[in-house]
Amino acid sequence: MAATTSTIVGLGTSSLSSPSHLVSAKQTVSLTSGFLRSPVAARNPLRLAQASGGKFTCFEQNWLRRDLNVIGFGLIGWLAPSSIPIINGDSLTGLFFSSIGTELAHFPSPPALTSQFWLWLVTWHLGLFICLTFGQIGFKGRTEDYF
């Protein structure tokens, strides 16, 4: 019985172009696949930290990318529409600020849970934070060429 060696052509072969009858018995075939892990050893993140000056960070240093333009334009962008008098002739900003004055009139005691102050507080700040969030997305997206 003569034993013959042949290569199986498929996902695990080193090259798909070599026919099986040209492979000699002395040649070793290295099987590689995209599904197998590479033989590179995993790196220790603590050793990588020493390479960057002793600090180990998972995120980039300026992950918030704070910009005062966004805060300024976002605040103006929220104050303008919230100051339009559309709620029974009053604006949301006017109602919120007048409810602050009403609640400060009896200062040591807190506002009641049924007070309109809570509705205006949550509504006004929710609109402000939504405006600031979209402002951050739009301003930073424009400066970093996302769109």
ZIPE-V439593 format. One record per backbone hydrogen bond with DSSP energy under -1.0 kcal/mol. NH is the residue of the N-H (numbers start at 0). CO is the residue of the C=O. If there is no record, write none. Layout:
((NH,CO) (NH,CO))
This chain:
((12,9) (21,18) (47,43) (48,44) (49,45) (53,48) (70,66) (71,67) (72,68) (73,69) (74,70) (75,71) (76,72) (77,73) (78,74) (79,75) (81,77) (83,80) (85,83) (86,89) (87,85) (89,86) (92,81) (94,90) (95,91) (96,92) (97,93) (98,94) (99,95) (100,96) (101,97) (102,98) (103,99) (106,103) (114,111) (119,115) (120,116) (121,117) (122,118) (123,119) (124,120) (125,121) (126,122) (127,123) (128,124) (129,125) (130,126) (131,127) (132,128) (133,129) (134,130) (135,131) (136,132) (137,133) (138,134) (139,135) (140,136) (141,137) (142,138) (143,139) (145,140) (146,140))
